[in-house]
Structures are given as C-alpha cells and as structure tokens.
Amino acid sequence: MTISLTVDEIHRLYEKGDATPSEIVRAALDRIEESQSSLNAYLTVSRESALKRAETLDSGIRDAVRVLPLAGIPVAIKDNMCTEGVRTTCGSRILGNYIPPYTATAVKQLEAAGAIIVGKTNLDEFAMGSSTENSAYGPVRNPVNTDYVPGGSSGGSAVAVAAGHVPISLGSDTGGSIRQPASYCGIVGLKPTYGRVSRYGLVAFASSLDQIGPFARNVRDAARALSAISGRDVHDSTSAPVSAPDYLAALTGDVKGLRVGVPAECFGEGLDAEVKERVEAGIARLRERGAEVVDVSLPHSRYVVSVYYIIATAEASSNLARFDGVRYGYRTQQARTLSDMYRRTRDEGFGAEVKRRIMLGTFVLSSGYYDAYYEKAQRVRAMLVRDFDSAFEKCDVIATPTAPTPAFKLGEKSDDPLAMYLNDIYTVTINLAGLPGVSVPCGETRAGLPVGLQLIGSHFDEARLLNAACALE
Amino acid sequence: MPITQTEVEKIAELANLELTPEEKDSFSLQLAAIIDYIDQLNEVDTSQTKAWQQRSAGDAIISAVTRNDDAAPSLGAERALENAPDPDEGHFRVPRVIGG
C-alpha cells in the first residue's frame, strides 16, 4: 500500500473500512525507512510510538474522521520543534542529545486534531540555510532528482510530503524556509501571518521573523493543517488573539474579481527565464478564471536580502547565546575555565554556517556598527512594510516567483554564502513584513524540476490567500 | 570593507566563539563579501524614517500582550536538570569561573 494520498483520500478509506490507521502508519514508516539511505529526510523515526498511537485509533476511526480533521493522519515534524521525550536536534551537534521536557504548541494542536507523528525531519542547522546541506547529520536530497537539493531549511519536511511519506508535515519559515523547499519539491508550502501560529516550543532563530507552517500535497490539506495549528497561545505572547476562520470552507476556487498584484521588481534581473515563463503562465490562469491582474510596485525590493541578513543574523546571535554547554546539549571535554568552556563548546557544537551568522549578527550589533547596519536595516524594513501597505491598497494578493531559479545541485553553492543568500530574494521580504505567503506548484522546467509561484496576502487574510492558491491547482 | 584578522578575532570574542585559524581566514573573506553587499543600504535615504517596530498581529493587537502574573506549576529542578551535561545535587556544575 502506498500512502501518496491526501487527507480526504485517507479519510475515505477509513470511512469505508478499507484501511485502518495502523495500516496507513505502517505503510508510511516502511516508505520512510526505505528512503532514508537515498533521501536522508529524517533525523528520528518514531516507529513504536506512532504504531502504538495508531492502534488506539483503529477501532473508533470511522467516527473519529467526522469530528477530528486529521484523524489517523501520519505527519512529520521539522526537528526544531520540541517533542516531549523525543530527541530534538535542530540539525546541530550542540543539541545532538537533547530530549525536550515539553512539546511545542503547534505539534500538540496537530495531535489534538488526530494526527500521528511518524518522525522528526532533517533541516539546515538551526534552520539556517536554503538547501538543507548545512545539517550536522548530512544533506537531504530532492526526491524529484537526487542530484539536486530539496531547498531549505525545512528540506526534510518538504521531502516527507513530496516523496509520499505523509500528506502533511510542519516546517518553520524565517526567510523562505517553507516556501522555497515547497517550490523546489513541487508541493504546497504555507508561511502564515506572523502571530497566526504559536511559536512556543520552536527553537528560536530570529524571533521577529520565525513562523511555523504546513507543507501539503494540495491546498486543501494545507488549509486543514492551518486550521488545526492556528490561534492564541498563552505561552507565546506574539501569538495573536485573532480568531481563525474555517480555512477549508473558504476554498471555493472562485476568484472572480480577485485583484492580483504583480510587482515588476520581482520579474527582472536574476530571474531564470523558464521560471519566469511558468510563473507568468500561472498568473494568466488566474486571469482566465476571472481575477483582475494589476501592476503594483515594491520599490525597495532590491534591498531585501541586505535588510534580512542584518536583522536575522542579529536576532540569531542573541538567540543562540543560550547554547553554552551549561544547562543542556553538548559540552566540550577540554576546558579549564568557564569562559574557555563556553567558547570551545560553541566552536565544537556549531557548524560553519551557524558560526558565520553569529559572527555577522554580532558584528552588526557591535559598538560602532550598530547604527550603520542594524538601525539602518530596521529603517529600511519600515519602508518595505510601507511598500506592501501601498500595494495592498490596489490588490488583494500579490503574485511573484517563489525562488529565482529551480532547485540547484548539491554542492553548487555551498562555498559561496552570498550566492546562497541571494536565492532568498523573493521570500525574505514577507517575513520582514509579517505577511502570509504560500508557494504553489506551477509546472516544471524542461529538465523536469518543479517551479513554484508565491502568493502573498495581507495580515491574517490566509482564507483569501489559500482560495487564490486553490484556483491555481 | 575589508575585515582584518584582528577584527574577526574581536567579533569572535564578543560572540563567545573559539575559531580555528582556518575559520578565521575564511570568515574574514566571507564576511567582507557579505558586508560589501549589504553596504548597498547606504543608497537609501532613511533620514526621515523611523526604525521598524513590531506590530505583531497587525496594528490593532499590539496592546494585548500582557497577562496577570499568576503563579503556576513549573518544570521543577529534577526535570530541568535531565538534559544538563554535568548536574550535581540540584545544580548545574561548571568549570571554575575565576582565573585562567
């Protein structure tokens, strides 16, 4: 039995009595284990606990599917979300033996909706990367073509869905880490509005940018997952007291009169010709279905990568100061004094990209450079936010490519951090503005690599955003 | 802007990182390239702009982030120490603080 099925399809099997959660979960686990040597998408596979939980659902599953939106659905979780009693590494050596004493709220919510966690997925260390080559536990490969990266940093979670292991997985998105791998792997990836989903239990990278969101094979499943994980959480003061509508009910596919903004700045220099062609064809499809396409402008677009890499690294340098070998995680064996222990622990525990970003973040916050870099970036960020405010006066959603190119080959950019950063040019901007964005497949290149179209919505307008995405499928 | 070895060492010290000589070499080159790129922000006139501030959930919500300071059960010392590399009688033990 394969489980390259959507939630609706699995639920139909359950309703008809054609499958049980145990059978579906066992099939998922078998496929995961078969694929590990070629894709390396998982850091922990929870075979025993997943099968045990599935068994408890077996006898009542026909009733459960009526009340629980994710009843008996196997899911995978990016390994930077805490899971009580299950190792959570963040793809880092420094957390290699970390067993959290609590579970992230979003993960709890998925479980409360009936989902069964089958494993924790591989990622760029501390979610820092665009290719999932920065994991301390080896790179992840793209199931579409294993010579290519799956994108990052949530590469493992993207692969879990793209390879047909699970219909839904969770990733985190600080500058594109859900949308870009979704684009590279040919699936749907949603970064919700900042504050839509609790970040409690998500190991912090850049706190003003981080947000948890789902990967799915179609928009319906992404909407279903979003409904499950949305909402205010007393443990996260940045989670918003804004009620979540029924995202599934919003998916009519009717886009008549929807105003789709197209910013010329996102279709110029640096954009691969084939990607441009596919994305423009996607926008044309929206027009055929009755949407109105309007020109909008995001005049500060060319500065987004600079603003992002100043702010994200500044916040990271502060957030990652907690990893010091005292309370949890790895500690060096060779230190005579406390300060010695801090420095060596961090040097031995962190990988190159994480150290590079801590260094850059420390630099832009340091005395003498703070105003020139950090303060400057926060000012330009305010200008970017205003660009979006103006654009949304003229349109309901904005359409851009998700990434400037299709997936690249393993090793192709790993020696050139700046080239890797520039790959984030269309995705980082919506994290800086706190907006929701979704990557939807819109065809493939002649070489067979998937292309994603990014739709951006206004704050808390995920219902309209997902409906527009649905019209593209 | 070139980044000297001394500057790399100073940043590493501020960041509590002990870098190998190879890392110092590669970081000084890579950081210089990245800083050269982000210096493009100098083109933008920000003299009339205030720095961005969190408006987490859209403008209306920002006031709703306080709560009553109610006592609630916490993790407890035993569980909090479960992941500690060197726990000792309810404490975290570390190498000596003074000297060296």
Boltz contact constraints between the chains, C-beta under 6 A:
constraints:
  - contact:
      token1: [A, 98]
      token2: [B, 83]
      max_distance: 6.0
  - contact:
      token1: [A, 101]
      token2: [B, 75]
      max_distance: 6.0
  - contact:
      token1: [A, 101]
      token2: [B, 79]
      max_distance: 6.0
  - contact:
      token1: [A, 195]
      token2: [B, 56]
      max_distance: 6.0
  - contact:
      token1: [A, 195]
      token2: [B, 57]
      max_distance: 6.0
  - contact:
      token1: [A, 237]
      token2: [B, 65]
      max_distance: 6.0
  - contact:
      token1: [A, 238]
      token2: [B, 56]
      max_distance: 6.0
  - contact:
      token1: [A, 240]
      token2: [B, 57]
      max_distance: 6.0
  - contact:
      token1: [A, 240]
      token2: [B, 61]
      max_distance: 6.0
  - contact:
      token1: [A, 241]
      token2: [B, 64]
      max_distance: 6.0
  - contact:
      token1: [A, 242]
      token2: [B, 57]
      max_distance: 6.0
  - contact:
      token1: [A, 306]
      token2: [B, 38]
      max_distance: 6.0
  - contact:
      token1: [A, 306]
      token2: [B, 40]
      max_distance: 6.0
  - contact:
      token1: [A, 306]
      token2: [B, 41]
      max_distance: 6.0
  - contact:
      token1: [A, 326]
      token2: [B, 92]
      max_distance: 6.0
  - contact:
      token1: [A, 326]
      token2: [B, 94]
      max_distance: 6.0
  - contact:
      token1: [A, 327]
      token2: [B, 84]
      max_distance: 6.0
  - contact:
      token1: [A, 327]
      token2: [B, 92]
      max_distance: 6.0
  - contact:
      token1: [A, 328]
      token2: [B, 83]
      max_distance: 6.0
  - contact:
      token1: [A, 331]
      token2: [B, 85]
      max_distance: 6.0
  - contact:
      token1: [A, 335]
      token2: [B, 95]
      max_distance: 6.0
  - contact:
      token1: [A, 336]
      token2: [B, 100]
      max_distance: 6.0
  - contact:
      token1: [A, 337]
      token2: [B, 95]
      max_distance: 6.0
  - contact:
      token1: [A, 337]
      token2: [B, 96]
      max_distance: 6.0
  - contact:
      token1: [A, 337]
      token2: [B, 100]
      max_distance: 6.0
  - contact:
      token1: [A, 338]
      token2: [B, 94]
      max_distance: 6.0
  - contact:
      token1: [A, 338]
      token2: [B, 95]
      max_distance: 6.0
  - contact:
      token1: [A, 338]
      token2: [B, 97]
      max_distance: 6.0
  - contact:
      token1: [A, 341]
      token2: [B, 95]
      max_distance: 6.0
  - contact:
      token1: [A, 342]
      token2: [B, 16]
      max_distance: 6.0
  - contact:
      token1: [A, 343]
      token2: [B, 16]
      max_distance: 6.0
  - contact:
      token1: [A, 343]
      token2: [B, 18]
      max_distance: 6.0
  - contact:
      token1: [A, 344]
      token2: [B, 18]
      max_distance: 6.0
  - contact:
      token1: [A, 346]
      token2: [B, 16]
      max_distance: 6.0
  - contact:
      token1: [A, 346]
      token2: [B, 17]
      max_distance: 6.0
  - contact:
      token1: [A, 347]
      token2: [B, 17]
      max_distance: 6.0
  - contact:
      token1: [A, 347]
      token2: [B, 18]
      max_distance: 6.0
  - contact:
      token1: [A, 355]
      token2: [B, 17]
      max_distance: 6.0
  - contact:
      token1: [A, 358]
      token2: [B, 15]
      max_distance: 6.0
  - contact:
      token1: [A, 359]
      token2: [B, 11]
      max_distance: 6.0
  - contact:
      token1: [A, 359]
      token2: [B, 15]
      max_distance: 6.0
  - contact:
      token1: [A, 359]
      token2: [B, 27]
      max_distance: 6.0
  - contact:
      token1: [A, 362]
      token2: [B, 11]
      max_distance: 6.0
  - contact:
      token1: [A, 362]
      token2: [B, 14]
      max_distance: 6.0
  - contact:
      token1: [A, 362]
      token2: [B, 15]
      max_distance: 6.0
  - contact:
      token1: [A, 363]
      token2: [B, 11]
      max_distance: 6.0
  - contact:
      token1: [A, 375]
      token2: [B, 51]
      max_distance: 6.0
  - contact:
      token1: [A, 376]
      token2: [B, 41]
      max_distance: 6.0
  - contact:
      token1: [A, 378]
      token2: [B, 51]
      max_distance: 6.0
  - contact:
      token1: [A, 378]
      token2: [B, 52]
      max_distance: 6.0
  - contact:
      token1: [A, 379]
      token2: [B, 46]
      max_distance: 6.0
  - contact:
      token1: [A, 379]
      token2: [B, 49]
      max_distance: 6.0
  - contact:
      token1: [A, 379]
      token2: [B, 51]
      max_distance: 6.0
  - contact:
      token1: [A, 380]
      token2: [B, 41]
      max_distance: 6.0
  - contact:
      token1: [A, 380]
      token2: [B, 44]
      max_distance: 6.0
  - contact:
      token1: [A, 381]
      token2: [B, 52]
      max_distance: 6.0
  - contact:
      token1: [A, 382]
      token2: [B, 49]
      max_distance: 6.0
  - contact:
      token1: [A, 382]
      token2: [B, 52]
      max_distance: 6.0
  - contact:
      token1: [A, 383]
      token2: [B, 49]
      max_distance: 6.0
  - contact:
      token1: [A, 417]
      token2: [B, 30]
      max_distance: 6.0
  - contact:
      token1: [A, 418]
      token2: [B, 33]
      max_distance: 6.0
  - contact:
      token1: [A, 418]
      token2: [B, 34]
      max_distance: 6.0
  - contact:
      token1: [A, 418]
      token2: [B, 37]
      max_distance: 6.0
  - contact:
      token1: [A, 459]
      token2: [B, 58]
      max_distance: 6.0
